């Protein structure tokens, strides 16, 4: 489940943030709740992301995994990612362009 979420998150981040390099962030925290089993006959899943919080150098994402076939909720996660400077090996602030893109995705009800 963690690998599935990581692959889907990488895709989401590449579309939402459009980072220059794919490893421009690190995972700081993951909370994962399994809600039901993922079965082979589910065939495919749908992973959705909602921006829960925007910080100076981090984002917290609410993530869900559902069965495409039945719509059953399989897992929910809260993941904090920290934007990362590969040269200095330290957190880096969101750029104004990144912040604007993320805030368009932000769920004001979270």
N, C-alpha and C positions, 0 to 999 in steps of 0.2 A: 504494500500500500504506500509506503514511503517513497519507493522508486516511482510508482505511478504518479503520485502527487508531484514529485520533483520534476519529472519529465513534462507534465502538464504546466507546472509553474514556470519552467524555463521558457516554454512556448508563450505563455501569457506575458511574461516579463519582456520578451523580445518584441512583442507587439505593443504592449502598453508603454514601456520605457524607451524602447529602441536603443539599447546600450551599444556602445562602439565595439565592445568585446563581450562574448557570452559569459565569461566568469567575472563580471563586474559587481557581483554581490556574493555574500555568504549567508548561510542560515544561522541565525542566532538562537532560535527557539522554535520548537514544534510541539503542539499539544494535539494529540490524535485520539478521537473517540470512534470506536467501531460501533455501528448501529445495527448492521445486519450482515449476513454472509455474502461474499462475492462468489457466485457459482459459475461454473464453466458455461452453462446454458444462458447466462446473462449476455454472453457474446461480446458486448461492448459496454463501456461506461461513459458517462458525461461528467466532466469535472468543471466546476464553476468557481470563480474567484470574485470576491468583493473586498475592496479596500476598507479595512476597519479603522485604521489609524495611520496618519502620515506624520512622521517625525522629521528631525533635521537630517539624519543620516539613515533612517530606517523606515520600513513600512510593515504594518501588520495586516495580514491577509486572512479573511475568513474563507475557507475552502470547503467544498462539498463534492462527494463522489456519489453518483446515482447510477443505478442500472438503466441502460437505455431501453431494454426490453420491458421491464416492469415499472420503472420509475421509482423503485424502492431506494431509500437513502441507505447507502452502504457505510459511509464514513464522513466525519466532519473534522476539520483541523483548523487551528489558529497557528499561523506561521509568521514569525518575525524575520525579515531579511534586512541585512545591513549592506548598504552600498559600499563598495570596496575599491580602494585605490591600489592597483596591482604593483605600482612602483614603490610607494612608501609602505605598503602592507598595513594600512590603517583605514578606518572608516572615512568616507568622504561625504560631503553634503550633497543632497539632491540639487541638480541644476534647476534654474527657473523653468526651463523647457520641460524637464522631467516632472517637476512639481505640477505644472499646468496640465500635462497629460494625465497624471495620476489623479489630480483633483477632479477631472472630468469623470473618472471611474469611481470616485469616492461615493459610498452610500451614506447620505446624511442621516439615515435612521439608525446607523450602528452606534 
